[in-house]
Every structure is written in structure tokens, then in C-alpha cells.
Amino acid sequence: MSILLDNIKKESSKRGYSLRKLNDLSGLKPNIIYSWAKQEPSLTSLQKVADVLHVSTDYLLGRTGEINPTTKTVKKADLDDDELLLSFQGKDITPEYRDAIIAILRTMPDRDKDGNII
């Protein structure tokens, strides 16, 4: 089996995903990941899988042992920014769910009434 498929199986297993589930979460055609045992994936498809697994494509391809390169910059988002679009597993979060997430964060015991970390 290829290094690519081995790494995909290992990382998806860590997250409790079957390859079928990972395939669906990545928005790929049915069973496309299985076909990568015999043919190379497109860059777009490989990137979708890497995004769902939160790893780099280089890691999946076996080019590096580092799951997430440290050269990546950390993005901060202010949930009070009304123009902020949230997504989860590649799918947009509706405004209603966004409001619910913010409400939950504000009720956390380590935050004040404005949602600031104490």
C-alpha cells in the first residue's frame, strides 16, 4: 500500500473516521480515496482530505514527518465580528448556529459576561 494511503488511514483512524466517512466529509466522489492505492489523486482532492484531517499535504505524501508545518501562521478570529464567516469541516455554519456557539462561549465559567477570558 502507498505511503499516502497509509498516512490517510492512520490520521482518519485517529479521528474516528472510516475512509468512507472521510471521503464524504471531504466532498469527494464516492470511494475516490480507495482508488488512490493505484492512481495519484488530484491536488484539489488531496488538499480537501488534508483540510478535513488538519494535516499538510506534504505529511500525507510522506515528504515530512511533521503533521502541521510550523511555518503556518495562526489566525485569530473575533466572534463578535458580524462579517466573520465560520465553517466546520468545510461547510459554512449558519448565522443561527454561530449565535448559539457565541452564547455557549459566553456562558463558560472562565469568561466574564462579555465573553472575555478571566
LUMNUMI-974907 format. One record per residue (C-alpha): chain; residue in one letter; x, y, z. Coordinates in pm, 1 decimal. Example, Ala and Ser with C-alpha at 12.3 -4.5 7.8 and 13.67 -1.06 7.14 Angstrom:
BEGIN
<r kette="A" rest="A" u="1230.0" v="-450.0" w="780.0"/>
<r kette="A" rest="S" u="1367.0" v="-106.0" w="714.0"/>
This chain:
BEGIN
<r kette="A" rest="M" u="0.0" v="0.0" w="0.0"/>
<r kette="A" rest="S" u="119.4" v="350.9" w="-70.6"/>
<r kette="A" rest="I" u="258.2" v="585.4" w="191.8"/>
<r kette="A" rest="L" u="-21.6" v="826.7" w="100.9"/>
<r kette="A" rest="L" u="-299.5" v="579.3" w="173.1"/>
<r kette="A" rest="D" u="-124.6" v="454.2" w="488.5"/>
<r kette="A" rest="N" u="-98.6" v="809.5" w="623.8"/>
<r kette="A" rest="I" u="-459.1" v="887.7" w="533.7"/>
<r kette="A" rest="K" u="-579.5" v="571.0" w="708.3"/>
<r kette="A" rest="K" u="-370.1" v="646.4" w="1017.4"/>
<r kette="A" rest="E" u="-490.0" v="1005.0" w="1051.3"/>
<r kette="A" rest="S" u="-853.7" v="927.8" w="975.3"/>
<r kette="A" rest="S" u="-847.7" v="644.4" w="1229.4"/>
<r kette="A" rest="K" u="-711.2" v="885.2" w="1495.4"/>
<r kette="A" rest="R" u="-1018.9" v="1099.4" w="1437.7"/>
<r kette="A" rest="G" u="-1261.4" v="807.1" w="1433.3"/>
<r kette="A" rest="Y" u="-1333.7" v="835.6" w="1061.7"/>
<r kette="A" rest="S" u="-1364.7" v="546.8" w="822.2"/>
<r kette="A" rest="L" u="-1226.4" v="615.6" w="475.7"/>
<r kette="A" rest="R" u="-1584.5" v="633.3" w="351.5"/>
<r kette="A" rest="K" u="-1670.5" v="898.1" w="612.7"/>
<r kette="A" rest="L" u="-1352.6" v="1092.8" w="532.5"/>
<r kette="A" rest="N" u="-1439.5" v="1071.6" w="164.0"/>
<r kette="A" rest="D" u="-1784.6" v="1219.8" w="236.5"/>
<r kette="A" rest="L" u="-1652.6" v="1492.1" w="470.3"/>
<r kette="A" rest="S" u="-1404.2" v="1592.0" w="200.6"/>
<r kette="A" rest="G" u="-1682.4" v="1627.1" w="-55.7"/>
<r kette="A" rest="L" u="-1524.4" v="1377.9" w="-294.0"/>
<r kette="A" rest="K" u="-1688.1" v="1134.0" w="-533.8"/>
<r kette="A" rest="P" u="-1775.5" v="800.9" w="-368.2"/>
<r kette="A" rest="N" u="-1477.0" v="574.2" w="-295.3"/>
<r kette="A" rest="I" u="-1225.4" v="807.9" w="-459.2"/>
<r kette="A" rest="I" u="-980.0" v="772.6" w="-169.6"/>
<r kette="A" rest="Y" u="-971.3" v="394.4" w="-218.9"/>
<r kette="A" rest="S" u="-869.4" v="449.6" w="-582.3"/>
<r kette="A" rest="W" u="-554.5" v="628.9" w="-464.5"/>
<r kette="A" rest="A" u="-397.6" v="289.0" w="-396.9"/>
<r kette="A" rest="K" u="-348.9" v="260.8" w="-774.6"/>
<r kette="A" rest="Q" u="-361.8" v="616.1" w="-906.9"/>
<r kette="A" rest="E" u="-244.6" v="955.8" w="-790.5"/>
<r kette="A" rest="P" u="-503.4" v="1196.4" w="-650.7"/>
<r kette="A" rest="S" u="-559.1" v="1539.4" w="-795.5"/>
<r kette="A" rest="L" u="-404.7" v="1820.4" w="-595.2"/>
<r kette="A" rest="T" u="-750.6" v="1959.5" w="-521.3"/>
<r kette="A" rest="S" u="-879.0" v="1627.2" w="-385.2"/>
<r kette="A" rest="L" u="-567.6" v="1570.7" w="-176.3"/>
<r kette="A" rest="Q" u="-596.2" v="1921.5" w="-28.4"/>
<r kette="A" rest="K" u="-961.6" v="1859.3" w="65.6"/>
<r kette="A" rest="V" u="-863.1" v="1544.1" w="256.4"/>
<r kette="A" rest="A" u="-570.9" v="1722.0" w="425.2"/>
<r kette="A" rest="D" u="-802.4" v="2004.9" w="530.7"/>
<r kette="A" rest="V" u="-1052.2" v="1766.8" w="691.4"/>
<r kette="A" rest="L" u="-770.1" v="1583.8" w="871.9"/>
<r kette="A" rest="H" u="-598.5" v="1912.6" w="969.0"/>
<r kette="A" rest="V" u="-264.0" v="1797.2" w="829.8"/>
<r kette="A" rest="S" u="-42.5" v="1914.6" w="546.2"/>
<r kette="A" rest="T" u="-44.7" v="1752.2" w="204.6"/>
<r kette="A" rest="D" u="331.3" v="1701.5" w="241.7"/>
<r kette="A" rest="Y" u="266.8" v="1494.5" w="554.3"/>
<r kette="A" rest="L" u="11.3" v="1278.0" w="374.5"/>
<r kette="A" rest="L" u="252.8" v="1228.1" w="84.7"/>
<r kette="A" rest="G" u="531.5" v="1123.9" w="322.6"/>
<r kette="A" rest="R" u="751.4" v="1421.8" w="237.6"/>
<r kette="A" rest="T" u="770.2" v="1528.7" w="601.8"/>
<r kette="A" rest="G" u="706.5" v="1370.4" w="938.4"/>
<r kette="A" rest="E" u="566.9" v="1697.2" w="1069.4"/>
<r kette="A" rest="I" u="186.6" v="1688.7" w="1063.9"/>
<r kette="A" rest="N" u="141.2" v="2065.6" w="1054.9"/>
<r kette="A" rest="P" u="440.2" v="2272.0" w="945.4"/>
<r kette="A" rest="T" u="534.3" v="2543.7" w="1191.5"/>
<r kette="A" rest="T" u="563.8" v="2799.5" w="914.2"/>
<r kette="A" rest="K" u="186.7" v="2827.2" w="916.8"/>
<r kette="A" rest="T" u="57.4" v="3144.0" w="1078.3"/>
<r kette="A" rest="V" u="-209.2" v="3122.6" w="1344.6"/>
<r kette="A" rest="K" u="-530.1" v="3304.6" w="1259.1"/>
<r kette="A" rest="K" u="-733.5" v="3473.2" w="1527.8"/>
<r kette="A" rest="A" u="-1099.2" v="3549.5" w="1480.4"/>
<r kette="A" rest="D" u="-1325.9" v="3774.3" w="1680.7"/>
<r kette="A" rest="L" u="-1663.7" v="3606.5" w="1707.3"/>
<r kette="A" rest="D" u="-1825.8" v="3945.5" w="1767.3"/>
<r kette="A" rest="D" u="-1726.5" v="4047.4" w="1414.5"/>
<r kette="A" rest="D" u="-2058.4" v="4031.6" w="1228.1"/>
<r kette="A" rest="E" u="-1878.3" v="3984.2" w="896.5"/>
<r kette="A" rest="L" u="-1688.3" v="3678.0" w="1020.0"/>
<r kette="A" rest="L" u="-1788.6" v="3361.4" w="836.3"/>
<r kette="A" rest="L" u="-1741.4" v="3038.0" w="1027.9"/>
<r kette="A" rest="S" u="-1707.7" v="2693.0" w="880.2"/>
<r kette="A" rest="F" u="-1669.9" v="2342.3" w="1019.8"/>
<r kette="A" rest="Q" u="-1532.8" v="2050.9" w="820.0"/>
<r kette="A" rest="G" u="-1551.9" v="2258.0" w="505.1"/>
<r kette="A" rest="K" u="-1918.3" v="2356.8" w="543.3"/>
<r kette="A" rest="D" u="-2047.4" v="2701.4" w="634.0"/>
<r kette="A" rest="I" u="-2206.4" v="2749.4" w="975.1"/>
<r kette="A" rest="T" u="-2544.1" v="2921.0" w="960.6"/>
<r kette="A" rest="P" u="-2596.1" v="3250.5" w="1145.2"/>
<r kette="A" rest="E" u="-2825.5" v="3071.2" w="1389.7"/>
<r kette="A" rest="Y" u="-2555.6" v="2817.7" w="1482.2"/>
<r kette="A" rest="R" u="-2297.5" v="3096.6" w="1500.1"/>
<r kette="A" rest="D" u="-2516.2" v="3279.2" w="1753.5"/>
<r kette="A" rest="A" u="-2561.0" v="2957.2" w="1952.8"/>
<r kette="A" rest="I" u="-2184.3" v="2896.7" w="1959.0"/>
<r kette="A" rest="I" u="-2122.3" v="3250.6" w="2081.6"/>
<r kette="A" rest="A" u="-2389.3" v="3210.2" w="2350.3"/>
<r kette="A" rest="I" u="-2224.8" v="2889.3" w="2472.1"/>
<r kette="A" rest="L" u="-1881.6" v="3053.5" w="2484.0"/>
<r kette="A" rest="R" u="-2021.1" v="3341.6" w="2685.7"/>
<r kette="A" rest="T" u="-2164.1" v="3106.4" w="2949.9"/>
<r kette="A" rest="M" u="-1834.2" v="2930.1" w="3010.6"/>
<r kette="A" rest="P" u="-1727.5" v="2969.4" w="3374.9"/>
<r kette="A" rest="D" u="-1382.0" v="3106.4" w="3288.7"/>
<r kette="A" rest="R" u="-1528.3" v="3402.0" w="3098.3"/>
<r kette="A" rest="D" u="-1693.0" v="3722.1" w="3210.6"/>
<r kette="A" rest="K" u="-2035.1" v="3842.7" w="3090.9"/>
<r kette="A" rest="D" u="-1874.3" v="3986.7" w="2776.5"/>
<r kette="A" rest="G" u="-1706.3" v="3657.4" w="2689.1"/>
<r kette="A" rest="N" u="-1356.3" v="3771.2" w="2787.0"/>
<r kette="A" rest="I" u="-1116.5" v="3518.8" w="2939.9"/>
<r kette="A" rest="I" u="-1072.7" v="3586.0" w="3310.6"/>
